Amino acid sequence: MSFKRLELDDFVVSTDSITAGMWVGDIATLTYFFTSSTQAAGASGDYYLNVYSSSAATDIQYAIAYANEQGSGSLVYNVAVDGYSPSSTIYGQYQNLVLGDENAAFIFGNYTSSYFYALSIERSRFKEAILPGSLTLKISGSQRALTLTDDSAYTTTVTYTEAGRVYNIISGSAGTRNTSVDSNGWTSNVGSYGWLLPDIGTILLNGAALSASSAVGGAGLITSGSATASASPNTTPMASVFQAISGSTAKTFTLNSQESVTSDFVFVRPRSSEFNYSENPSFISGSTGEVLYSSFINNPQVYITTVGLYNDNNELLAVAKLSRPLLKDFTKEALIRVKLDF
């Protein structure tokens, strides 16, 4: 076995950004939406509604949760204590997760909203992050249908929260803004349609913007911002938004995932005078260590099949296999590139 110490210029680090469709099968557009009556009626159904891509309900695509600062839209935990319910718990969780302050407010564009819907992408789907600019979401209300995207293409200075980057949800598709109501792509009086939080795979939809009239850019969606709580799984705020998404004309929920893959390239350079002899028992004598065939003394021919990477303690760290054996003798030099992805 022959060793050669690698130099600093033998190492190169490269990072590539890889995008893929968000949903099962790496498809970018989800057009089939199903829920599970078992999950909706269970204990978790008070807090969120899982959405699947097939009636088999085996692959979760995303979940819908409803957050309300006053606790409206869900049954209180204790009838003697008003305002504490699953919706208020969800609101507090997102305050801590996104804003890092239980007293901070959610300001969508220029409007402070006390209730919103959270679309949380299944963790295995969005990989490292949601790809900004890839969102197209269609939502139908009683007055009109909205097509929503994010404003990442128009943001010169990115805003960061405790949950990473944040972009406003605006009217438009695939990152292109629709300015028919407002130059920002928002409603005219209740701010943007929400936030895209790509680093935690979450979309927050501003309930006030969705329920606003079509005259100001809303959809007339009936949301549970009132004090009336619902006990039926089929009439929860989560179910209302699910129906608005799954029942929209030409229903579409398009997203791409994004991840950075870092590669270490190690260049191994066998020079003409190196690695020309083998320690294979068929090459040398086991008792004397001499080359068995005299013709191999001055004109050896060996084949390189494997490259092992060792540390200074001669501990094997990685093994690279060549796609085919590489002939090596005194007249040949080689350049072998080893790629390590992580």
C-alpha positions as CSV (number, residue, x, y, z in Angstrom):
1,M,0.0,0.0,0.0
2,S,1.4,3.4,-1.0
3,F,0.7,6.7,0.7
4,K,1.0,10.3,-0.4
5,R,0.3,13.4,1.7
6,L,-2.2,15.8,0.2
7,E,-1.4,19.5,0.0
8,L,-3.7,22.5,0.5
9,D,-4.2,23.0,-3.2
10,D,-5.5,19.5,-3.5
11,F,-8.7,20.5,-1.7
12,V,-11.5,22.6,-3.2
13,V,-14.9,23.3,-1.6
14,S,-18.0,24.0,-3.7
15,T,-21.6,24.8,-2.8
16,D,-24.5,24.2,-5.2
17,S,-28.2,25.2,-4.7
18,I,-30.6,22.4,-5.7
19,T,-34.3,23.0,-6.2
20,A,-37.0,20.4,-6.6
21,G,-40.8,20.2,-6.5
22,M,-42.2,20.4,-3.0
23,W,-44.7,17.6,-3.0
24,V,-44.6,13.8,-3.1
25,G,-42.7,12.6,-6.2
26,D,-40.9,15.9,-6.4
27,I,-43.8,17.5,-8.2
28,A,-44.1,21.3,-7.9
29,T,-47.9,21.7,-8.2
30,L,-50.4,20.1,-5.8
31,T,-53.9,19.7,-7.4
32,Y,-55.4,17.0,-5.2
33,F,-56.3,17.7,-1.6
34,F,-57.7,15.3,1.0
35,T,-58.1,15.3,4.7
36,S,-58.6,12.5,7.2
37,S,-61.8,12.4,9.2
38,T,-60.0,10.4,11.9
39,Q,-57.3,13.0,12.4
40,A,-59.8,15.9,12.2
41,A,-62.0,14.4,14.9
42,G,-59.1,13.4,17.1
43,A,-57.3,15.4,19.7
44,S,-54.9,16.9,17.2
45,G,-57.8,18.1,15.1
46,D,-58.4,20.9,17.6
47,Y,-55.0,22.4,16.7
48,Y,-54.4,21.6,13.0
49,L,-55.7,19.8,10.0
50,N,-53.4,17.6,8.0
51,V,-53.7,17.7,4.2
52,Y,-52.8,14.7,2.0
53,S,-52.4,14.3,-1.7
54,S,-54.5,11.1,-1.9
55,S,-57.5,9.6,-0.3
56,A,-55.3,7.0,1.3
57,A,-54.1,9.7,3.7
58,T,-50.6,8.2,3.9
59,D,-48.4,11.1,2.8
60,I,-48.9,14.4,4.7
61,Q,-48.2,17.4,2.4
62,Y,-48.9,20.2,4.8
63,A,-51.0,21.1,7.8
64,I,-53.4,24.0,8.4
65,A,-53.6,25.7,11.8
66,Y,-55.7,28.6,13.0
67,A,-54.2,31.3,15.3
68,N,-56.3,33.8,17.1
69,E,-55.0,36.1,19.8
70,Q,-58.4,36.2,21.6
71,G,-58.9,32.5,21.4
72,S,-61.9,32.7,19.0
73,G,-62.6,30.0,16.5
74,S,-62.1,27.1,18.8
75,L,-63.6,25.8,22.0
76,V,-62.1,27.1,25.3
77,Y,-60.2,24.6,27.5
78,N,-62.3,25.6,30.5
79,V,-65.6,27.4,30.2
80,A,-64.8,29.4,33.3
81,V,-61.6,30.8,31.7
82,D,-62.5,32.8,28.6
83,G,-59.9,33.4,25.8
84,Y,-57.8,30.3,26.3
85,S,-58.3,27.8,23.6
86,P,-56.3,25.9,20.9
87,S,-56.4,28.9,18.6
88,S,-54.9,31.2,21.3
89,T,-52.3,28.5,22.0
90,I,-51.3,28.4,18.3
91,Y,-51.1,32.2,18.2
92,G,-48.7,32.2,21.2
93,Q,-46.6,29.4,19.7
94,Y,-46.1,31.4,16.5
95,Q,-45.3,34.5,18.5
96,N,-42.5,32.7,20.2
97,L,-41.3,30.9,17.1
98,V,-41.4,33.7,14.6
99,L,-41.3,37.0,16.7
100,G,-39.5,35.7,19.8
101,D,-41.7,37.9,22.0
102,E,-45.0,37.0,23.5
103,N,-46.1,40.6,23.4
104,A,-45.1,41.3,19.8
105,A,-47.7,41.7,17.1
106,F,-48.0,40.2,13.6
107,I,-47.8,43.1,11.1
108,F,-48.7,42.0,7.6
109,G,-47.5,44.7,5.3
110,N,-48.9,47.7,7.2
111,Y,-51.7,46.0,9.1
112,T,-51.6,44.5,12.6
113,S,-53.7,41.3,12.6
114,S,-54.9,39.4,15.6
115,Y,-55.7,36.2,13.7
116,F,-54.2,34.3,10.8
117,Y,-53.9,30.8,9.2
118,A,-50.6,28.9,9.2
119,L,-49.8,26.5,6.4
120,S,-46.9,24.4,7.6
121,I,-45.2,22.2,5.0
122,E,-44.3,18.7,6.1
123,R,-40.7,18.8,7.3
124,S,-39.4,16.2,4.8
125,R,-40.9,18.1,1.9
126,F,-39.2,21.5,2.1
127,K,-35.7,20.1,2.9
128,E,-33.6,23.1,3.7
129,A,-36.1,25.9,2.8
130,I,-38.9,27.0,0.5
131,L,-37.6,28.5,-2.7
132,P,-38.7,32.2,-2.6
133,G,-40.5,33.2,-5.7
134,S,-41.9,29.7,-6.5
135,L,-45.2,30.2,-4.7
136,T,-48.6,30.2,-6.5
137,L,-51.6,29.6,-4.2
138,K,-55.2,29.9,-5.3
139,I,-57.9,30.6,-2.7
140,S,-61.6,31.1,-3.4
141,G,-63.9,33.1,-1.2
142,S,-67.5,34.0,-1.5
143,Q,-66.8,37.1,-3.6
144,R,-63.8,36.1,-5.8
145,A,-60.7,33.9,-6.1
146,L,-57.3,35.1,-5.2
147,T,-54.0,34.0,-6.7
148,L,-51.2,34.6,-4.2
149,T,-47.4,34.6,-4.4
150,D,-44.5,36.2,-2.4
151,D,-42.7,39.5,-2.9
152,S,-39.1,38.2,-2.8
153,A,-38.5,39.4,-6.3
154,Y,-39.3,43.0,-5.2
155,T,-37.5,43.0,-1.9
156,T,-34.2,44.8,-1.9
157,T,-33.6,44.4,1.9
158,V,-34.6,41.1,3.3
159,T,-36.3,41.2,6.7
160,Y,-35.3,38.6,9.3
161,T,-37.3,37.3,12.3
162,E,-36.5,34.6,14.9
163,A,-37.6,32.1,12.2
164,G,-35.3,33.5,9.5
165,R,-36.2,35.4,6.4
166,V,-39.7,36.8,5.9
167,Y,-41.5,37.9,2.7
168,N,-44.9,39.4,2.3
169,I,-47.6,37.4,0.5
170,I,-49.0,39.4,-2.3
171,S,-51.4,39.1,-5.2
172,G,-49.8,37.4,-8.2
173,S,-48.3,34.1,-9.3
174,A,-44.8,32.5,-9.5
175,G,-43.2,35.6,-7.9
176,T,-44.8,38.1,-10.3
177,R,-46.8,40.8,-8.6
178,N,-50.4,41.8,-9.5
179,T,-51.0,45.5,-8.9
180,S,-54.6,45.8,-9.9
181,V,-55.7,46.9,-6.4
182,D,-52.5,48.2,-4.8
183,S,-49.0,49.0,-6.1
184,N,-47.6,46.6,-3.5
185,G,-49.9,43.8,-4.5
186,W,-51.7,44.1,-1.1
187,T,-55.2,44.9,-0.1
188,S,-56.0,48.6,0.1
189,N,-56.9,48.7,3.8
190,V,-55.8,45.5,5.7
191,G,-52.2,45.0,4.5
192,S,-50.6,42.1,2.7
193,Y,-52.1,38.6,2.5
194,G,-49.6,37.2,5.0
195,W,-46.0,36.1,5.3
196,L,-43.8,33.5,3.6
197,L,-41.3,32.1,6.1
198,P,-39.1,30.0,3.8
199,D,-36.6,28.9,6.4
200,I,-39.2,27.1,8.5
201,G,-41.4,26.0,5.6
202,T,-44.4,28.0,6.7
203,I,-47.0,30.4,5.1
204,L,-49.0,32.7,7.4
205,L,-52.2,33.9,5.7
206,N,-53.7,37.2,7.1
207,G,-57.3,36.3,8.0
208,A,-58.4,40.0,7.7
209,A,-57.1,40.2,4.1
210,L,-58.8,37.0,3.1
211,S,-62.1,38.0,4.6
212,A,-62.0,41.6,3.2
213,S,-64.4,42.5,0.3
214,S,-63.3,42.1,-3.3
215,A,-63.5,45.9,-3.6
216,V,-60.4,46.3,-1.5
217,G,-58.6,43.2,-2.7
218,G,-60.0,40.5,-0.4
219,A,-61.9,37.3,-1.3
220,G,-64.8,37.6,1.0
221,L,-63.7,34.4,2.8
222,I,-65.7,33.8,5.9
223,T,-63.1,33.4,8.7
224,S,-63.7,32.7,12.4
225,G,-62.5,36.0,13.8
226,S,-65.7,36.2,15.9
227,A,-66.1,35.1,19.5
228,T,-68.1,32.1,18.4
229,A,-66.3,28.8,18.8
230,S,-67.0,25.8,16.6
231,A,-67.2,22.2,17.9
232,S,-67.7,20.5,14.6
233,P,-64.5,19.3,12.7
234,N,-66.2,20.2,9.4
235,T,-66.8,23.8,10.3
236,T,-63.5,24.7,12.0
237,P,-61.5,27.7,10.6
238,M,-58.9,25.2,9.3
239,A,-61.6,23.4,7.4
240,S,-62.9,26.6,5.9
241,V,-59.5,27.5,4.5
242,F,-59.0,23.9,3.3
243,Q,-62.2,24.2,1.3
244,A,-61.1,27.6,0.0
245,I,-57.9,26.0,-1.3
246,S,-59.2,22.7,-2.5
247,G,-62.4,24.1,-3.9
248,S,-60.8,26.9,-5.9
249,T,-61.2,27.0,-9.7
250,A,-58.2,25.4,-11.3
251,K,-57.0,24.6,-7.8
252,T,-53.3,25.1,-7.5
253,F,-50.7,25.1,-4.7
254,T,-47.3,25.4,-6.3
255,L,-44.0,25.4,-4.4
256,N,-40.4,24.4,-4.8
257,S,-38.0,23.3,-2.2
258,Q,-34.4,24.5,-2.0
259,E,-31.2,23.1,-0.4
260,S,-27.5,23.8,-0.5
261,V,-25.3,20.9,-1.1
262,T,-21.7,21.4,-0.1
263,S,-19.1,19.3,-1.9
264,D,-15.5,18.7,-0.9
265,F,-13.3,17.9,-4.0
266,V,-10.1,16.1,-3.3
267,F,-7.6,15.9,-6.2
268,V,-5.3,12.9,-6.0
269,R,-2.4,13.1,-8.4
270,P,-0.3,9.9,-9.0
271,R,2.9,11.1,-10.7
272,S,4.7,9.1,-13.2
273,S,7.2,7.8,-10.6
274,E,4.5,7.0,-8.0
275,F,2.1,4.1,-7.4
276,N,3.7,1.8,-10.0
277,Y,4.1,-1.2,-7.8
278,S,1.6,-3.3,-6.0
279,E,1.7,-5.1,-2.7
280,N,-0.7,-7.7,-4.0
281,P,0.5,-11.3,-3.2
282,S,0.5,-12.0,-7.0
283,F,3.0,-9.2,-7.6
284,I,5.7,-9.9,-5.0
285,S,7.1,-12.8,-3.1
286,G,5.5,-13.3,0.3
287,S,8.8,-14.5,1.9
288,T,11.4,-12.2,0.3
289,G,9.3,-9.2,-0.8
290,E,10.9,-9.4,-4.3
291,V,9.0,-8.7,-7.5
292,L,8.0,-12.1,-8.8
293,Y,8.4,-11.3,-12.5
294,S,11.6,-9.5,-13.6
295,S,9.8,-7.7,-16.4
296,F,7.8,-5.8,-13.7
297,I,11.0,-4.4,-12.2
298,N,11.6,-1.8,-14.8
299,N,8.3,-1.9,-16.6
300,P,5.6,-2.5,-14.0
301,Q,1.9,-2.4,-14.9
302,V,-0.6,-2.0,-12.1
303,Y,-4.3,-1.0,-12.0
304,I,-5.6,1.6,-9.6
305,T,-9.1,0.7,-8.4
306,T,-9.5,2.4,-5.0
307,V,-8.4,5.6,-3.3
308,G,-8.4,5.7,0.5
309,L,-8.3,8.9,2.4
310,Y,-6.4,8.7,5.7
311,N,-5.7,11.1,8.6
312,D,-2.3,11.6,10.2
313,N,-2.8,8.5,12.4
314,N,-3.3,6.3,9.4
315,E,-7.0,5.9,10.1
316,L,-9.1,5.3,7.1
317,L,-11.7,8.1,6.8
318,A,-13.2,7.6,3.4
319,V,-13.0,5.2,0.4
320,A,-13.5,6.2,-3.2
321,K,-14.0,3.5,-5.9
322,L,-13.1,4.2,-9.5
323,S,-15.7,3.4,-12.1
324,R,-13.1,1.2,-13.9
325,P,-9.5,0.1,-13.1
326,L,-7.0,2.7,-14.2
327,L,-3.7,1.4,-15.8
328,K,-0.6,2.9,-14.2
329,D,3.1,2.6,-15.1
330,F,6.2,4.9,-15.4
331,T,4.9,6.5,-18.5
332,K,1.5,7.6,-17.1
333,E,0.3,10.2,-14.7
334,A,-3.3,10.5,-13.5
335,L,-5.6,13.0,-11.9
336,I,-8.4,11.5,-9.8
337,R,-11.1,13.7,-8.4
338,V,-12.8,12.5,-5.3
339,K,-16.1,14.2,-4.5
340,L,-17.5,14.2,-0.9
341,D,-21.1,15.6,-0.6
342,F,-22.6,16.6,2.7
